[in-house]
Amino acid sequence: MIAPLILSVAIGVLPYPTASPTPAPTEPYPEIIHTRTSPACTTLRKLLTPVGFVTRRNDEAIRAMAISLQKFLSGIDPADVPSLAEVEAAQGRADPSTGPEVTTIDQGTDDDSLLYGPSQVLQAAAIDRVANQVYANITFEDSYMKQSWSDYPQGSDPTVDALRQSAQNMIDLQRAITDRYESFAESYLTNQGMASAQSPAQREYFKLYLRALLLGQASELTENASDASDDDFLTQSERARLGSVAQVVKGLQQEERAFAPAYLSTYNDCNGTHFTIVSPSPTPR
């Protein structure tokens, strides 16, 4: 009987357990969050949270592009960013039938010296770089949206449809704003060095038309959203396609203000919490 002997010896070397009182906890037990499961809660975790995070990053990027554009325009008037009227005046008259004013256009083969200073080239390149970063962010947002459509097709849940539409509106408006900035940067960078390729007879006209194009785009980008009129767009998608830059920015601000309470309400319902949005106190003057 070798096996039982070995087993008895092995057991014999083990210490007998001794009873000991259960120590009282020194800290409160951790709180258990009871998370609900529903289509809206799944949408919160898989769509609203990532889109909300990316939207904040895109807002910062759009602000960075706006600052770069202001620096670009300050190169025209070093004392300050020129006003809309000053920018329009710098464009000159671009209609050959009225005799275009080209006295401010340099006659050399180099680029227009008013627009193509070293600092301005760097600012346009910065806008182009940031715009591509926003496009990459929007690609992530689109992937979350695509997964949500797969999880809950349109019409399967009214609450999900409403939350998803809010997220889609922000994505559409972010893309539209970025398209405007990228169009400016692309026009600027693509035409850099092209003056030398023009014939002497066409060179000054080329510079004049390019100046009118670039400063016209810059003028639109610098419009204040608070001054934008509301042209009764039927949807935010329509606003993104047809609205001015100021109108699109205004629409994005509206959507973000509506998104925040909808997100927080859904979060509270799904997690049994009662967080509220506190309006920021006015900054003392």
Contacts in CASP RR format, 6 or more apart in sequence:
PFRMAT RR
TARGET T0000
AUTHOR 0000-0000-0000
METHOD contacts of the structure
MODEL  1
MIAPLILSVAIGVLPYPTASPTPAPTEPYPEIIHTRTSPACTTLRKLLTP
VGFVTRRNDEAIRAMAISLQKFLSGIDPADVPSLAEVEAAQGRADPSTGP
EVTTIDQGTDDDSLLYGPSQVLQAAAIDRVANQVYANITFEDSYMKQSWS
DYPQGSDPTVDALRQSAQNMIDLQRAITDRYESFAESYLTNQGMASAQSP
AQREYFKLYLRALLLGQASELTENASDASDDDFLTQSERARLGSVAQVVK
GLQQEERAFAPAYLSTYNDCNGTHFTIVSPSPTPR
33 271 0 8 1.000
33 272 0 8 1.000
34 271 0 8 1.000
34 272 0 8 1.000
35 41 0 8 1.000
35 270 0 8 1.000
35 271 0 8 1.000
36 269 0 8 1.000
36 270 0 8 1.000
36 271 0 8 1.000
36 272 0 8 1.000
38 270 0 8 1.000
39 151 0 8 1.000
39 152 0 8 1.000
39 156 0 8 1.000
39 157 0 8 1.000
39 159 0 8 1.000
39 160 0 8 1.000
40 157 0 8 1.000
40 159 0 8 1.000
40 160 0 8 1.000
40 163 0 8 1.000
40 266 0 8 1.000
40 269 0 8 1.000
40 270 0 8 1.000
41 266 0 8 1.000
41 269 0 8 1.000
41 270 0 8 1.000
42 151 0 8 1.000
42 152 0 8 1.000
43 148 0 8 1.000
43 151 0 8 1.000
43 152 0 8 1.000
43 160 0 8 1.000
43 163 0 8 1.000
43 164 0 8 1.000
43 266 0 8 1.000
44 163 0 8 1.000
44 263 0 8 1.000
44 266 0 8 1.000
44 267 0 8 1.000
44 270 0 8 1.000
46 144 0 8 1.000
46 147 0 8 1.000
46 148 0 8 1.000
46 151 0 8 1.000
47 144 0 8 1.000
47 145 0 8 1.000
47 147 0 8 1.000
47 148 0 8 1.000
47 163 0 8 1.000
47 164 0 8 1.000
47 167 0 8 1.000
48 163 0 8 1.000
48 167 0 8 1.000
48 263 0 8 1.000
48 266 0 8 1.000
49 263 0 8 1.000
50 140 0 8 1.000
50 141 0 8 1.000
50 144 0 8 1.000
51 141 0 8 1.000
51 144 0 8 1.000
51 145 0 8 1.000
51 167 0 8 1.000
51 170 0 8 1.000
51 171 0 8 1.000
52 167 0 8 1.000
52 170 0 8 1.000
52 259 0 8 1.000
52 263 0 8 1.000
54 137 0 8 1.000
54 138 0 8 1.000
54 140 0 8 1.000
54 141 0 8 1.000
55 141 0 8 1.000
55 170 0 8 1.000
55 174 0 8 1.000
55 256 0 8 1.000
55 259 0 8 1.000
57 137 0 8 1.000
58 134 0 8 1.000
58 137 0 8 1.000
58 138 0 8 1.000
58 174 0 8 1.000
58 178 0 8 1.000
59 256 0 8 1.000
61 130 0 8 1.000
61 133 0 8 1.000
61 134 0 8 1.000
61 137 0 8 1.000
62 134 0 8 1.000
62 174 0 8 1.000
62 177 0 8 1.000
62 178 0 8 1.000
62 181 0 8 1.000
64 126 0 8 1.000
64 130 0 8 1.000
65 126 0 8 1.000
65 127 0 8 1.000
65 130 0 8 1.000
65 131 0 8 1.000
65 178 0 8 1.000
65 181 0 8 1.000
66 221 0 8 1.000
68 123 0 8 1.000
68 124 0 8 1.000
68 126 0 8 1.000
68 127 0 8 1.000
68 130 0 8 1.000
69 123 0 8 1.000
69 127 0 8 1.000
69 181 0 8 1.000
69 184 0 8 1.000
69 218 0 8 1.000
69 221 0 8 1.000
69 222 0 8 1.000
70 81 0 8 1.000
70 222 0 8 1.000
71 119 0 8 1.000
71 123 0 8 1.000
72 119 0 8 1.000
72 120 0 8 1.000
72 123 0 8 1.000
72 124 0 8 1.000
72 127 0 8 1.000
72 218 0 8 1.000
73 81 0 8 1.000
73 82 0 8 1.000
73 87 0 8 1.000
73 218 0 8 1.000
73 222 0 8 1.000
74 80 0 8 1.000
74 81 0 8 1.000
75 117 0 8 1.000
75 119 0 8 1.000
75 120 0 8 1.000
76 82 0 8 1.000
76 87 0 8 1.000
76 90 0 8 1.000
76 114 0 8 1.000
76 115 0 8 1.000
77 86 0 8 1.000
81 222 0 8 1.000
82 90 0 8 1.000
84 219 0 8 1.000
84 222 0 8 1.000
84 223 0 8 1.000
87 215 0 8 1.000
87 216 0 8 1.000
87 218 0 8 1.000
87 219 0 8 1.000
87 222 0 8 1.000
88 215 0 8 1.000
88 216 0 8 1.000
88 219 0 8 1.000
90 104 0 8 1.000
90 114 0 8 1.000
90 211 0 8 1.000
90 215 0 8 1.000
91 211 0 8 1.000
91 212 0 8 1.000
91 215 0 8 1.000
91 216 0 8 1.000
92 100 0 8 1.000
92 101 0 8 1.000
92 104 0 8 1.000
92 208 0 8 1.000
92 211 0 8 1.000
92 212 0 8 1.000
93 99 0 8 1.000
93 100 0 8 1.000
93 101 0 8 1.000
94 100 0 8 1.000
94 208 0 8 1.000
94 209 0 8 1.000
94 212 0 8 1.000
96 205 0 8 1.000
100 205 0 8 1.000
100 208 0 8 1.000
102 204 0 8 1.000
102 205 0 8 1.000
102 207 0 8 1.000
102 208 0 8 1.000
104 114 0 8 1.000
105 112 0 8 1.000
105 204 0 8 1.000
105 207 0 8 1.000
105 208 0 8 1.000
105 211 0 8 1.000
106 112 0 8 1.000
106 113 0 8 1.000
106 207 0 8 1.000
107 203 0 8 1.000
107 204 0 8 1.000
108 195 0 8 1.000
108 203 0 8 1.000
109 195 0 8 1.000
109 196 0 8 1.000
109 203 0 8 1.000
110 116 0 8 1.000
110 193 0 8 1.000
110 195 0 8 1.000
110 196 0 8 1.000
111 192 0 8 1.000
111 193 0 8 1.000
111 194 0 8 1.000
111 195 0 8 1.000
111 207 0 8 1.000
112 195 0 8 1.000
112 207 0 8 1.000
112 210 0 8 1.000
112 211 0 8 1.000
114 211 0 8 1.000
115 188 0 8 1.000
115 210 0 8 1.000
115 211 0 8 1.000
115 214 0 8 1.000
116 192 0 8 1.000
116 193 0 8 1.000
121 189 0 8 1.000
121 192 0 8 1.000
124 184 0 8 1.000
124 185 0 8 1.000
124 188 0 8 1.000
124 189 0 8 1.000
125 185 0 8 1.000
125 189 0 8 1.000
127 181 0 8 1.000
127 182 0 8 1.000
127 184 0 8 1.000
127 185 0 8 1.000
128 182 0 8 1.000
128 185 0 8 1.000
128 186 0 8 1.000
128 189 0 8 1.000
130 181 0 8 1.000
131 178 0 8 1.000
131 181 0 8 1.000
131 182 0 8 1.000
131 185 0 8 1.000
132 182 0 8 1.000
134 174 0 8 1.000
134 178 0 8 1.000
135 175 0 8 1.000
135 178 0 8 1.000
135 182 0 8 1.000
138 171 0 8 1.000
138 174 0 8 1.000
138 175 0 8 1.000
138 178 0 8 1.000
141 167 0 8 1.000
141 171 0 8 1.000
141 174 0 8 1.000
142 171 0 8 1.000
145 164 0 8 1.000
145 167 0 8 1.000
145 168 0 8 1.000
145 171 0 8 1.000
148 160 0 8 1.000
148 164 0 8 1.000
149 164 0 8 1.000
152 160 0 8 1.000
152 164 0 8 1.000
154 161 0 8 1.000
155 161 0 8 1.000
162 262 0 8 1.000
163 262 0 8 1.000
163 266 0 8 1.000
166 255 0 8 1.000
166 258 0 8 1.000
166 259 0 8 1.000
166 262 0 8 1.000
167 259 0 8 1.000
168 237 0 8 1.000
169 235 0 8 1.000
169 236 0 8 1.000
169 237 0 8 1.000
169 255 0 8 1.000
170 252 0 8 1.000
170 255 0 8 1.000
170 256 0 8 1.000
170 259 0 8 1.000
172 236 0 8 1.000
172 237 0 8 1.000
172 240 0 8 1.000
173 236 0 8 1.000
173 239 0 8 1.000
173 240 0 8 1.000
173 248 0 8 1.000
173 251 0 8 1.000
173 252 0 8 1.000
173 255 0 8 1.000
174 252 0 8 1.000
175 240 0 8 1.000
176 239 0 8 1.000
176 240 0 8 1.000
176 241 0 8 1.000
176 243 0 8 1.000
176 248 0 8 1.000
177 245 0 8 1.000
177 248 0 8 1.000
177 249 0 8 1.000
177 252 0 8 1.000
180 217 0 8 1.000
180 220 0 8 1.000
180 221 0 8 1.000
180 245 0 8 1.000
180 248 0 8 1.000
181 221 0 8 1.000
183 217 0 8 1.000
184 214 0 8 1.000
184 217 0 8 1.000
184 218 0 8 1.000
184 221 0 8 1.000
187 210 0 8 1.000
187 213 0 8 1.000
187 214 0 8 1.000
187 217 0 8 1.000
188 214 0 8 1.000
191 210 0 8 1.000
194 206 0 8 1.000
194 210 0 8 1.000
195 203 0 8 1.000
195 206 0 8 1.000
195 207 0 8 1.000
198 206 0 8 1.000
220 244 0 8 1.000
220 245 0 8 1.000
220 246 0 8 1.000
221 245 0 8 1.000
223 244 0 8 1.000
223 245 0 8 1.000
223 246 0 8 1.000
224 246 0 8 1.000
225 246 0 8 1.000
225 247 0 8 1.000
225 249 0 8 1.000
225 250 0 8 1.000
225 251 0 8 1.000
225 253 0 8 1.000
226 250 0 8 1.000
227 246 0 8 1.000
228 244 0 8 1.000
228 246 0 8 1.000
228 247 0 8 1.000
228 249 0 8 1.000
228 250 0 8 1.000
229 247 0 8 1.000
230 247 0 8 1.000
230 250 0 8 1.000
231 243 0 8 1.000
231 247 0 8 1.000
233 239 0 8 1.000
233 242 0 8 1.000
233 243 0 8 1.000
233 247 0 8 1.000
236 251 0 8 1.000
236 255 0 8 1.000
239 247 0 8 1.000
239 248 0 8 1.000
239 251 0 8 1.000
240 248 0 8 1.000
260 277 0 8 1.000
261 277 0 8 1.000
264 275 0 8 1.000
264 276 0 8 1.000
264 277 0 8 1.000
267 273 0 8 1.000
267 275 0 8 1.000
268 274 0 8 1.000
268 275 0 8 1.000
END
